[in-house]
Amino acid sequence: MKDHPKTTRALREANKAFKPVETKKPMTDYAKAQQALHDNRERLKRERLAREIKPRSHPE
């Protein structure tokens, strides 16, 4: 005999619907600083590329 009872389809679907939510660990101060640095670098890169494209599109 099997040690565990037979699971029905409804029970399996209920277990899928109510399985525990994976929570993210809180960010450390270091990780927050790194994320802020990365975000700032990307913002500055977008601004620089926008400045470089602007003069090329309107030659005088």
GIHUGI-V203776 format. One record per run of one state. SS is the DSSP state (H for helix, E for strand, - for the rest). FROM is the first residue (numbers start at 1). LEN is the number of residues. If there is no record, write none. Layout:
{{SS	FROM	LEN} {SS	FROM	LEN}}
This chain:
{{-	1	8} {H	9	9} {-	18	11} {H	29	29} {-	58	3}}
